[in-house]
Amino acid sequence: MFDDLDLSSLARRPGVKWSRAEPGVLPAWIAEMDFPPAPAVQEALMRWVQEDLGYPSWDGRPEQIPLRAAFAERMRERHGWVLDPGPVREFTDINQGLQAVLRVATRPGDGVALHTPAYPPFLETVTGMERRLHPVPYVLQDEGWVFDAERLDQELADGGCRVLLLVNPHNPTGRVLRRQELEAVAELVRRHDLLVISDESHSDLVHSPHRHIPFASLSSEAAARTVTLTSASKAFNVPGYAAPSRTSARPMCARPFPARRICTASPTPSV
Ligand SMILES: Cc1ncc(COP(=O)(O)O)c(C=O)c1O
């Protein structure tokens, strides 16, 4: 498969990855692969394009949105996480989902704790929405990147933090948190009464012996305070497949907090 890639045709690609690369440079700065999407993904997209690109018939009939049950089934099958498809919502991309959740669950001035280094758009979203950023650095030690629960506790104890934006598996370190570490996080967020926004968009790229554990699957208490954001863009290599429409079949947000707020998106939310 690797040998099928041809540098001269890659260099002619119009996407941001290759079109901005200087001649002779191999761009590796953005999270997308050079392999084409899997044949099953290509076939499904082609069928959709050829059959019907009209407005879907789901308005007022959310139970007919096929993505929600498919997402719940996939989570059950892959991670043993059983969730109700009812509160699953679709967004154009992860950052849009994050913005929607921050908008309904926090106010300007509220604190948002986030592991750093971080996916840069998350930093821009938090500060651009006038929420206070509480960076919690991952620390590089002999055994690899270490999650610093004590530092997180300190940041949270400073007060005013409403949200923990958890990125697990973590980009850019690649760290996958173990159950014990996730349980330590769950205990902290319970103690500080936080909403957890859990970006799990890299979960399909976890390899044995590591295992992805959805934060919301830890316990019913964790699930009740968690909004999970996930996306097909990484594992299925379809990052540009986003349509500016709420029916876009990409990232999903499971278990809104509380469910009604996400749907109604009140301009002056108080959670
Ligand atoms: C941690 C993290 N979350 C979200 C995204 C964006 O995902 P999407 O393009 O599916 O919205 C990225 C992209 O690199 C990322 O690294």
The ligand as a Tripos MOL2 file, in Angstrom:
@<TRIPOS>MOLECULE
LIG
   16    16     1     0     0
SMALL
NO_CHARGES

@<TRIPOS>ATOM
      1 C1         -7.1780   16.3750   19.5210 C.3       1 LIG1
      2 C2         -7.9310   16.7620   18.2750 C.ar      1 LIG1
      3 N1         -9.2520   16.9750   18.3580 N.ar      1 LIG1
      4 C3         -9.9580   17.3290   17.2710 C.ar      1 LIG1
      5 C4         -9.3610   17.4640   16.0390 C.ar      1 LIG1
      6 C5        -10.2090   17.8680   14.8710 C.3       1 LIG1
      7 O1        -10.9570   16.7930   14.4190 O.3       1 LIG1
      8 P1        -12.0580   17.0310   13.2880 P.3       1 LIG1
      9 O2        -11.3320   17.5510   12.0910 O.co2     1 LIG1
     10 O3        -12.6510   15.6920   13.0630 O.co2     1 LIG1
     11 O4        -13.0120   18.0080   13.8050 O.co2     1 LIG1
     12 C6         -8.0050   17.2370   15.8970 C.ar      1 LIG1
     13 C7         -7.3490   17.3820   14.5870 C.2       1 LIG1
     14 O5         -6.1730   17.1750   14.4210 O.2       1 LIG1
     15 C8         -7.2710   16.8790   17.0400 C.ar      1 LIG1
     16 O6         -5.9580   16.6590   16.9790 O.3       1 LIG1
@<TRIPOS>BOND
     1     1     2 1
     2     2     3 ar
     3     2    15 ar
     4     3     4 ar
     5     4     5 ar
     6     5     6 1
     7     5    12 ar
     8     6     7 1
     9     7     8 1
    10     8     9 2
    11     8    10 1
    12     8    11 1
    13    12    13 1
    14    12    15 ar
    15    13    14 2
    16    15    16 1
@<TRIPOS>SUBSTRUCTURE
     1 LIG1         1 GROUP 0 **** ****
